[in-house]
Amino acid sequence: QALCPGLTRTEFHQAANLSITQAPGIAWLSTDQVVAHSLRDLAADAVISVPGLGYAALVGVSGVFPPVLFDGIGTAYQALRRVKPASAAGGAFDGFSRRRYESLGQVTGELRAIFQRRAELRKAMRLLDPAFRERLMLTVTQVNGCRYCAQAHARMALEGGLAQEEIEALLSGVTAACPADELTALLYAQHWAESGGAPSAAARATLLECYGEERTAAIEMALRMIQVGNLSGNTFDYLLYRLSGGRWGK
């Protein structure tokens, strides 16, 4: 097998006296991730193994897009390396406070979890009324501050029958005007997002008491799905922010 890992956290870089401080955290894989992926591909008789969804995607598109595009990416990365030292002196990147993925492992882990539970996701979409689902989506999006999800789900909420005033209120963190039987779930969604998907046992117990096991599972699956979208959008903005020295991605 030809194992082709990307940036992997080992002692190799220190032993070779290579600087690794300029590579963003999202580009790194752990040794456990690389080994597990390699063994899965080996069991499937794959001759070439490329761990990490991001690196696999790069390999996939490399045969589709012209080489000049990748030259441009390389140039942009070099520009990022030049502007990064300024952040240490003047805090050029201190202003980006939205939640985002800190590593490529977090992205792949979340996507893998969603993929493995896709049957639960389909079930959740059937159990939750579309308007209720969009209220949940907008509530989590307001906490995480993803501008892409805010635009997309505001449009979907309008199509689902929500009034513009209610959408604006939800995107401002106000749930008071929502249906009374959904308020417990919406308050839980706020708490769930603020805790990074790790709600307190008491909050979850309240949700279970109000909605039961099946609907609680559906609600949490919807929250997980929108959080993946939120953090992915924010991570993209963070990369823009870094590349532009704080001018883009705000």
Secondary structure, DSSP 8 states (H G I E B T S, - for coil): -EE---EE-SSHHHHTT---TTS-GGGEE-HHHHHHHHHHHHHTT-SEE--SHHHHHHHHHHTTS-HHHHHHHHHHHHHHHHHHHHHHHH-TTTT--S---SSHHHHHHHHHHHHHTHHHHHHHHHHS-HHHHHHHHHHHHHHHT-HHHHHHHHHHHHHTT--HHHHHHHTTT--TTS-GGGHHHHHHHHHHHHTTS---HHHHHHHHHHHHHHHHHHHHHHHHHHHHHHHHHHHHHHHHHHHTTSSS--
